[in-house]
Amino acid sequence: MRIDPNDLLNAREAADLLGLAHREAIATYRRRYEDFPEPVLKKGTCVLWARQDLVNWAASRRRS
């Protein structure tokens, strides 16, 4: 699967997309929701998610 680099989000951007106030909330979501999307890239302190994975996850939560 190819991902456009512009569609990779760091924790701050992921939090913004999900309507969360702080990037630290992403770590909480990762612990709390076992179905939270896995990052597509983890290297050292760099952790990035695919925008579409987060959009799809948020949409599935609204349907539940």
PDB file of N, CA, C and O in Angstrom:
ATOM      1  N   MET A   1       0.842  -1.173   0.000  1.00  0.00           N
ATOM      2  CA  MET A   1       0.000   0.000   0.000  1.00  0.00           C
ATOM      3  C   MET A   1       0.889   1.238   0.000  1.00  0.00           C
ATOM      4  O   MET A   1       1.773   1.376   0.845  1.00  0.00           O
ATOM      5  N   ARG A   2       0.653   2.120  -0.934  1.00  0.00           N
ATOM      6  CA  ARG A   2       1.404   3.381  -1.015  1.00  0.00           C
ATOM      7  C   ARG A   2       0.613   4.474  -0.314  1.00  0.00           C
ATOM      8  O   ARG A   2      -0.604   4.584  -0.463  1.00  0.00           O
ATOM      9  N   ILE A   3       1.331   5.272   0.448  1.00  0.00           N
ATOM     10  CA  ILE A   3       0.704   6.371   1.180  1.00  0.00           C
ATOM     11  C   ILE A   3       1.383   7.663   0.774  1.00  0.00           C
ATOM     12  O   ILE A   3       2.611   7.756   0.750  1.00  0.00           O
ATOM     13  N   ASP A   4       0.583   8.642   0.459  1.00  0.00           N
ATOM     14  CA  ASP A   4       1.102   9.971   0.155  1.00  0.00           C
ATOM     15  C   ASP A   4       1.672  10.556   1.443  1.00  0.00           C
ATOM     16  O   ASP A   4       0.968  10.591   2.452  1.00  0.00           O
ATOM     17  N   PRO A   5       2.920  11.016   1.445  1.00  0.00           N
ATOM     18  CA  PRO A   5       3.507  11.594   2.662  1.00  0.00           C
ATOM     19  C   PRO A   5       2.662  12.716   3.260  1.00  0.00           C
ATOM     20  O   PRO A   5       2.715  12.949   4.467  1.00  0.00           O
ATOM     21  N   ASN A   6       1.884  13.412   2.432  1.00  0.00           N
ATOM     22  CA  ASN A   6       1.026  14.479   2.947  1.00  0.00           C
ATOM     23  C   ASN A   6      -0.146  13.933   3.760  1.00  0.00           C
ATOM     24  O   ASN A   6      -0.812  14.687   4.471  1.00  0.00           O
ATOM     25  N   ASP A   7      -0.402  12.631   3.662  1.00  0.00           N
ATOM     26  CA  ASP A   7      -1.484  12.007   4.412  1.00  0.00           C
ATOM     27  C   ASP A   7      -0.996  11.317   5.674  1.00  0.00           C
ATOM     28  O   ASP A   7      -1.749  10.573   6.303  1.00  0.00           O
ATOM     29  N   LEU A   8       0.262  11.555   6.055  1.00  0.00           N
ATOM     30  CA  LEU A   8       0.792  11.035   7.309  1.00  0.00           C
ATOM     31  C   LEU A   8       0.639  12.095   8.383  1.00  0.00           C
ATOM     32  O   LEU A   8       0.987  13.257   8.177  1.00  0.00           O
ATOM     33  N   LEU A   9       0.112  11.684   9.535  1.00  0.00           N
ATOM     34  CA  LEU A   9      -0.167  12.621  10.613  1.00  0.00           C
ATOM     35  C   LEU A   9       0.616  12.249  11.862  1.00  0.00           C
ATOM     36  O   LEU A   9       0.684  11.079  12.238  1.00  0.00           O
ATOM     37  N   ASN A  10       1.207  13.256  12.506  1.00  0.00           N
ATOM     38  CA  ASN A  10       1.837  13.023  13.794  1.00  0.00           C
ATOM     39  C   ASN A  10       0.754  13.080  14.874  1.00  0.00           C
ATOM     40  O   ASN A  10      -0.421  13.267  14.558  1.00  0.00           O
ATOM     41  N   ALA A  11       1.133  12.923  16.135  1.00  0.00           N
ATOM     42  CA  ALA A  11       0.151  12.863  17.215  1.00  0.00           C
ATOM     43  C   ALA A  11      -0.652  14.159  17.321  1.00  0.00           C
ATOM     44  O   ALA A  11      -1.855  14.107  17.577  1.00  0.00           O
ATOM     45  N   ARG A  12      -0.027  15.305  17.133  1.00  0.00           N
ATOM     46  CA  ARG A  12      -0.744  16.590  17.211  1.00  0.00           C
ATOM     47  C   ARG A  12      -1.791  16.676  16.103  1.00  0.00           C
ATOM     48  O   ARG A  12      -2.932  17.067  16.351  1.00  0.00           O
ATOM     49  N   GLU A  13      -1.407  16.315  14.894  1.00  0.00           N
ATOM     50  CA  GLU A  13      -2.323  16.362  13.758  1.00  0.00           C
ATOM     51  C   GLU A  13      -3.442  15.327  13.910  1.00  0.00           C
ATOM     52  O   GLU A  13      -4.595  15.592  13.569  1.00  0.00           O
ATOM     53  N   ALA A  14      -3.085  14.144  14.428  1.00  0.00           N
ATOM     54  CA  ALA A  14      -4.097  13.106  14.663  1.00  0.00           C
ATOM     55  C   ALA A  14      -5.111  13.587  15.696  1.00  0.00           C
ATOM     56  O   ALA A  14      -6.315  13.389  15.534  1.00  0.00           O
ATOM     57  N   ALA A  15      -4.616  14.221  16.761  1.00  0.00           N
ATOM     58  CA  ALA A  15      -5.514  14.753  17.789  1.00  0.00           C
ATOM     59  C   ALA A  15      -6.446  15.808  17.186  1.00  0.00           C
ATOM     60  O   ALA A  15      -7.648  15.801  17.449  1.00  0.00           O
ATOM     61  N   ASP A  16      -5.896  16.697  16.393  1.00  0.00           N
ATOM     62  CA  ASP A  16      -6.721  17.719  15.742  1.00  0.00           C
ATOM     63  C   ASP A  16      -7.807  17.074  14.879  1.00  0.00           C
ATOM     64  O   ASP A  16      -8.968  17.478  14.933  1.00  0.00           O
ATOM     65  N   LEU A  17      -7.434  16.087  14.096  1.00  0.00           N
ATOM     66  CA  LEU A  17      -8.382  15.410  13.221  1.00  0.00           C
ATOM     67  C   LEU A  17      -9.524  14.780  14.014  1.00  0.00           C
ATOM     68  O   LEU A  17     -10.674  14.785  13.574  1.00  0.00           O
ATOM     69  N   LEU A  18      -9.195  14.238  15.188  1.00  0.00           N
ATOM     70  CA  LEU A  18     -10.196  13.555  16.009  1.00  0.00           C
ATOM     71  C   LEU A  18     -10.924  14.495  16.966  1.00  0.00           C
ATOM     72  O   LEU A  18     -11.800  14.067  17.717  1.00  0.00           O
ATOM     73  N   GLY A  19     -10.557  15.779  16.935  1.00  0.00           N
ATOM     74  CA  GLY A  19     -11.222  16.750  17.796  1.00  0.00           C
ATOM     75  C   GLY A  19     -10.757  16.706  19.239  1.00  0.00           C
ATOM     76  O   GLY A  19     -11.498  17.075  20.149  1.00  0.00           O
ATOM     77  N   LEU A  20      -9.530  16.254  19.446  1.00  0.00           N
ATOM     78  CA  LEU A  20      -8.973  16.166  20.794  1.00  0.00           C
ATOM     79  C   LEU A  20      -8.141  17.402  21.091  1.00  0.00           C
ATOM     80  O   LEU A  20      -7.525  17.978  20.194  1.00  0.00           O
ATOM     81  N   ALA A  21      -8.127  17.802  22.350  1.00  0.00           N
ATOM     82  CA  ALA A  21      -7.462  19.050  22.729  1.00  0.00           C
ATOM     83  C   ALA A  21      -5.938  18.939  22.775  1.00  0.00           C
ATOM     84  O   ALA A  21      -5.240  19.922  22.524  1.00  0.00           O
ATOM     85  N   HIS A  22      -5.415  17.752  23.093  1.00  0.00           N
ATOM     86  CA  HIS A  22      -3.969  17.612  23.283  1.00  0.00           C
ATOM     87  C   HIS A  22      -3.445  16.381  22.563  1.00  0.00           C
ATOM     88  O   HIS A  22      -4.136  15.368  22.459  1.00  0.00           O
ATOM     89  N   ARG A  23      -2.231  16.476  22.074  1.00  0.00           N
ATOM     90  CA  ARG A  23      -1.623  15.333  21.388  1.00  0.00           C
ATOM     91  C   ARG A  23      -1.458  14.140  22.320  1.00  0.00           C
ATOM     92  O   ARG A  23      -1.458  12.995  21.869  1.00  0.00           O
ATOM     93  N   GLU A  24      -1.317  14.405  23.634  1.00  0.00           N
ATOM     94  CA  GLU A  24      -1.167  13.316  24.601  1.00  0.00           C
ATOM     95  C   GLU A  24      -2.401  12.422  24.650  1.00  0.00           C
ATOM     96  O   GLU A  24      -2.325  11.271  25.079  1.00  0.00           O
ATOM     97  N   ALA A  25      -3.533  12.954  24.210  1.00  0.00           N
ATOM     98  CA  ALA A  25      -4.766  12.159  24.196  1.00  0.00           C
ATOM     99  C   ALA A  25      -4.651  10.967  23.253  1.00  0.00           C
ATOM    100  O   ALA A  25      -5.336   9.961  23.439  1.00  0.00           O
ATOM    101  N   ILE A  26      -3.805  11.070  22.258  1.00  0.00           N
ATOM    102  CA  ILE A  26      -3.616   9.951  21.326  1.00  0.00           C
ATOM    103  C   ILE A  26      -3.053   8.743  22.063  1.00  0.00           C
ATOM    104  O   ILE A  26      -3.490   7.619  21.815  1.00  0.00           O
ATOM    105  N   ALA A  27      -2.102   8.948  22.956  1.00  0.00           N
ATOM    106  CA  ALA A  27      -1.554   7.842  23.743  1.00  0.00           C
ATOM    107  C   ALA A  27      -2.653   7.208  24.601  1.00  0.00           C
ATOM    108  O   ALA A  27      -2.701   5.987  24.752  1.00  0.00           O
ATOM    109  N   THR A  28      -3.527   8.036  25.157  1.00  0.00           N
ATOM    110  CA  THR A  28      -4.641   7.523  25.950  1.00  0.00           C
ATOM    111  C   THR A  28      -5.576   6.696  25.076  1.00  0.00           C
ATOM    112  O   THR A  28      -5.998   5.610  25.472  1.00  0.00           O
ATOM    113  N   TYR A  29      -5.898   7.198  23.899  1.00  0.00           N
ATOM    114  CA  TYR A  29      -6.766   6.460  22.983  1.00  0.00           C
ATOM    115  C   TYR A  29      -6.126   5.137  22.586  1.00  0.00           C
ATOM    116  O   TYR A  29      -6.820   4.126  22.480  1.00  0.00           O
ATOM    117  N   ARG A  30      -4.836   5.126  22.368  1.00  0.00           N
ATOM    118  CA  ARG A  30      -4.156   3.885  21.974  1.00  0.00           C
ATOM    119  C   ARG A  30      -4.269   2.832  23.069  1.00  0.00           C
ATOM    120  O   ARG A  30      -4.370   1.639  22.781  1.00  0.00           O
ATOM    121  N   ARG A  31      -4.253   3.273  24.324  1.00  0.00           N
ATOM    122  CA  ARG A  31      -4.407   2.328  25.444  1.00  0.00           C
ATOM    123  C   ARG A  31      -5.865   1.936  25.646  1.00  0.00           C
ATOM    124  O   ARG A  31      -6.163   0.774  25.924  1.00  0.00           O
ATOM    125  N   ARG A  32      -6.763   2.884  25.509  1.00  0.00           N
ATOM    126  CA  ARG A  32      -8.170   2.683  25.838  1.00  0.00           C
ATOM    127  C   ARG A  32      -8.924   1.880  24.781  1.00  0.00           C
ATOM    128  O   ARG A  32      -9.752   1.034  25.118  1.00  0.00           O
ATOM    129  N   TYR A  33      -8.640   2.144  23.499  1.00  0.00           N
ATOM    130  CA  TYR A  33      -9.395   1.519  22.413  1.00  0.00           C
ATOM    131  C   TYR A  33      -8.508   0.511  21.681  1.00  0.00           C
ATOM    132  O   TYR A  33      -7.573   0.873  20.966  1.00  0.00           O
ATOM    133  N   GLU A  34      -8.830  -0.742  21.882  1.00  0.00           N
ATOM    134  CA  GLU A  34      -7.997  -1.784  21.280  1.00  0.00           C
ATOM    135  C   GLU A  34      -8.058  -1.771  19.753  1.00  0.00           C
ATOM    136  O   GLU A  34      -7.177  -2.317  19.088  1.00  0.00           O
ATOM    137  N   ASP A  35      -9.107  -1.143  19.196  1.00  0.00           N
ATOM    138  CA  ASP A  35      -9.228  -1.070  17.738  1.00  0.00           C
ATOM    139  C   ASP A  35      -8.664   0.234  17.157  1.00  0.00           C
ATOM    140  O   ASP A  35      -8.820   0.501  15.965  1.00  0.00           O
ATOM    141  N   PHE A  36      -8.008   1.045  17.998  1.00  0.00           N
ATOM    142  CA  PHE A  36      -7.412   2.289  17.489  1.00  0.00           C
ATOM    143  C   PHE A  36      -6.337   1.933  16.457  1.00  0.00           C
ATOM    144  O   PHE A  36      -5.556   1.008  16.676  1.00  0.00           O
ATOM    145  N   PRO A  37      -6.293   2.652  15.350  1.00  0.00           N
ATOM    146  CA  PRO A  37      -5.349   2.305  14.276  1.00  0.00           C
ATOM    147  C   PRO A  37      -3.888   2.306  14.750  1.00  0.00           C
ATOM    148  O   PRO A  37      -3.462   3.147  15.541  1.00  0.00           O
ATOM    149  N   GLU A  38      -3.168   1.353  14.244  1.00  0.00           N
ATOM    150  CA  GLU A  38      -1.731   1.297  14.496  1.00  0.00           C
ATOM    151  C   GLU A  38      -1.042   2.352  13.642  1.00  0.00           C
ATOM    152  O   GLU A  38      -1.484   2.634  12.528  1.00  0.00           O
ATOM    153  N   PRO A  39       0.026   2.930  14.148  1.00  0.00           N
ATOM    154  CA  PRO A  39       0.801   3.853  13.315  1.00  0.00           C
ATOM    155  C   PRO A  39       1.363   3.110  12.100  1.00  0.00           C
ATOM    156  O   PRO A  39       1.659   1.917  12.173  1.00  0.00           O
ATOM    157  N   VAL A  40       1.504   3.820  11.002  1.00  0.00           N
ATOM    158  CA  VAL A  40       2.107   3.214   9.820  1.00  0.00           C
ATOM    159  C   VAL A  40       3.622   3.372   9.848  1.00  0.00           C
ATOM    160  O   VAL A  40       4.338   2.715   9.093  1.00  0.00           O
ATOM    161  N   LEU A  41       4.101   4.246  10.724  1.00  0.00           N
ATOM    162  CA  LEU A  41       5.540   4.452  10.854  1.00  0.00           C
ATOM    163  C   LEU A  41       5.882   4.740  12.300  1.00  0.00           C
ATOM    164  O   LEU A  41       5.313   5.640  12.917  1.00  0.00           O
ATOM    165  N   LYS A  42       6.828   3.959  12.843  1.00  0.00           N
ATOM    166  CA  LYS A  42       7.365   4.208  14.183  1.00  0.00           C
ATOM    167  C   LYS A  42       8.874   4.094  14.067  1.00  0.00           C
ATOM    168  O   LYS A  42       9.405   3.025  13.767  1.00  0.00           O
ATOM    169  N   LYS A  43       9.554   5.194  14.305  1.00  0.00           N
ATOM    170  CA  LYS A  43      11.012   5.190  14.275  1.00  0.00           C
ATOM    171  C   LYS A  43      11.476   6.177  15.331  1.00  0.00           C
ATOM    172  O   LYS A  43      11.351   7.391  15.164  1.00  0.00           O
ATOM    173  N   GLY A  44      12.008   5.644  16.412  1.00  0.00           N
ATOM    174  CA  GLY A  44      12.408   6.501  17.520  1.00  0.00           C
ATOM    175  C   GLY A  44      11.188   7.206  18.085  1.00  0.00           C
ATOM    176  O   GLY A  44      10.194   6.572  18.440  1.00  0.00           O
ATOM    177  N   THR A  45      11.277   8.514  18.161  1.00  0.00           N
ATOM    178  CA  THR A  45      10.145   9.285  18.681  1.00  0.00           C
ATOM    179  C   THR A  45       9.168   9.704  17.581  1.00  0.00           C
ATOM    180  O   THR A  45       8.158  10.352  17.855  1.00  0.00           O
ATOM    181  N   CYS A  46       9.470   9.338  16.352  1.00  0.00           N
ATOM    182  CA  CYS A  46       8.592   9.678  15.229  1.00  0.00           C
ATOM    183  C   CYS A  46       7.526   8.590  15.079  1.00  0.00           C
ATOM    184  O   CYS A  46       7.836   7.434  14.788  1.00  0.00           O
ATOM    185  N   VAL A  47       6.275   8.980  15.281  1.00  0.00           N
ATOM    186  CA  VAL A  47       5.148   8.063  15.148  1.00  0.00           C
ATOM    187  C   VAL A  47       4.128   8.748  14.243  1.00  0.00           C
ATOM    188  O   VAL A  47       3.679   9.860  14.523  1.00  0.00           O
ATOM    189  N   LEU A  48       3.771   8.068  13.158  1.00  0.00           N
ATOM    190  CA  LEU A  48       2.865   8.662  12.168  1.00  0.00           C
ATOM    191  C   LEU A  48       1.738   7.704  11.824  1.00  0.00           C
ATOM    192  O   LEU A  48       1.931   6.493  11.717  1.00  0.00           O
ATOM    193  N   TRP A  49       0.550   8.287  11.653  1.00  0.00           N
ATOM    194  CA  TRP A  49      -0.641   7.533  11.271  1.00  0.00           C
ATOM    195  C   TRP A  49      -1.078   7.944   9.880  1.00  0.00           C
ATOM    196  O   TRP A  49      -0.830   9.067   9.442  1.00  0.00           O
ATOM    197  N   ALA A  50      -1.728   7.028   9.194  1.00  0.00           N
ATOM    198  CA  ALA A  50      -2.341   7.351   7.908  1.00  0.00           C
ATOM    199  C   ALA A  50      -3.662   8.060   8.181  1.00  0.00           C
ATOM    200  O   ALA A  50      -4.494   7.566   8.942  1.00  0.00           O
ATOM    201  N   ARG A  51      -3.847   9.207   7.565  1.00  0.00           N
ATOM    202  CA  ARG A  51      -5.066   9.998   7.752  1.00  0.00           C
ATOM    203  C   ARG A  51      -6.323   9.139   7.547  1.00  0.00           C
ATOM    204  O   ARG A  51      -7.246   9.193   8.360  1.00  0.00           O
ATOM    205  N   GLN A  52      -6.361   8.351   6.467  1.00  0.00           N
ATOM    206  CA  GLN A  52      -7.562   7.575   6.154  1.00  0.00           C
ATOM    207  C   GLN A  52      -7.856   6.530   7.220  1.00  0.00           C
ATOM    208  O   GLN A  52      -9.023   6.249   7.492  1.00  0.00           O
ATOM    209  N   ASP A  53      -6.826   5.945   7.832  1.00  0.00           N
ATOM    210  CA  ASP A  53      -7.045   4.989   8.920  1.00  0.00           C
ATOM    211  C   ASP A  53      -7.781   5.661  10.080  1.00  0.00           C
ATOM    212  O   ASP A  53      -8.704   5.085  10.655  1.00  0.00           O
ATOM    213  N   LEU A  54      -7.367   6.879  10.415  1.00  0.00           N
ATOM    214  CA  LEU A  54      -8.005   7.605  11.516  1.00  0.00           C
ATOM    215  C   LEU A  54      -9.414   8.039  11.152  1.00  0.00           C
ATOM    216  O   LEU A  54     -10.322   7.965  11.980  1.00  0.00           O
ATOM    217  N   VAL A  55      -9.602   8.488   9.924  1.00  0.00           N
ATOM    218  CA  VAL A  55     -10.939   8.885   9.468  1.00  0.00           C
ATOM    219  C   VAL A  55     -11.879   7.685   9.524  1.00  0.00           C
ATOM    220  O   VAL A  55     -13.001   7.795  10.020  1.00  0.00           O
ATOM    221  N   ASN A  56     -11.426   6.548   9.020  1.00  0.00           N
ATOM    222  CA  ASN A  56     -12.254   5.338   9.032  1.00  0.00           C
ATOM    223  C   ASN A  56     -12.574   4.903  10.458  1.00  0.00           C
ATOM    224  O   ASN A  56     -13.708   4.525  10.749  1.00  0.00           O
ATOM    225  N   TRP A  57     -11.585   4.953  11.347  1.00  0.00           N
ATOM    226  CA  TRP A  57     -11.800   4.561  12.726  1.00  0.00           C
ATOM    227  C   TRP A  57     -12.830   5.478  13.389  1.00  0.00           C
ATOM    228  O   TRP A  57     -13.750   4.997  14.052  1.00  0.00           O
ATOM    229  N   ALA A  58     -12.684   6.783  13.215  1.00  0.00           N
ATOM    230  CA  ALA A  58     -13.627   7.738  13.808  1.00  0.00           C
ATOM    231  C   ALA A  58     -15.043   7.494  13.282  1.00  0.00           C
ATOM    232  O   ALA A  58     -16.005   7.560  14.047  1.00  0.00           O
ATOM    233  N   ALA A  59     -15.177   7.219  12.002  1.00  0.00           N
ATOM    234  CA  ALA A  59     -16.488   6.964  11.417  1.00  0.00           C
ATOM    235  C   ALA A  59     -17.102   5.685  12.009  1.00  0.00           C
ATOM    236  O   ALA A  59     -18.306   5.632  12.259  1.00  0.00           O
ATOM    237  N   SER A  60     -16.286   4.677  12.227  1.00  0.00           N
ATOM    238  CA  SER A  60     -16.803   3.431  12.792  1.00  0.00           C
ATOM    239  C   SER A  60     -17.255   3.628  14.237  1.00  0.00           C
ATOM    240  O   SER A  60     -18.187   2.958  14.682  1.00  0.00           O
ATOM    241  N   ARG A  61     -16.625   4.520  14.967  1.00  0.00           N
ATOM    242  CA  ARG A  61     -17.013   4.808  16.355  1.00  0.00           C
ATOM    243  C   ARG A  61     -18.356   5.544  16.387  1.00  0.00           C
ATOM    244  O   ARG A  61     -19.161   5.330  17.293  1.00  0.00           O
ATOM    245  N   ARG A  62     -18.590   6.396  15.414  1.00  0.00           N
ATOM    246  CA  ARG A  62     -19.858   7.145  15.371  1.00  0.00           C
ATOM    247  C   ARG A  62     -21.024   6.206  15.057  1.00  0.00           C
ATOM    248  O   ARG A  62     -22.139   6.411  15.537  1.00  0.00           O
ATOM    249  N   ARG A  63     -20.763   5.181  14.255  1.00  0.00           N
ATOM    250  CA  ARG A  63     -21.820   4.231  13.887  1.00  0.00           C
ATOM    251  C   ARG A  63     -22.173   3.314  15.037  1.00  0.00           C
ATOM    252  O   ARG A  63     -23.293   2.807  15.102  1.00  0.00           O
ATOM    253  N   SER A  64     -21.233   3.091  15.949  1.00  0.00           N
ATOM    254  CA  SER A  64     -21.449   2.142  17.058  1.00  0.00           C
ATOM    255  C   SER A  64     -22.402   2.690  18.092  1.00  0.00           C
ATOM    256  O   SER A  64     -22.689   2.019  19.083  1.00  0.00           O
TER     257      SER A  64
END
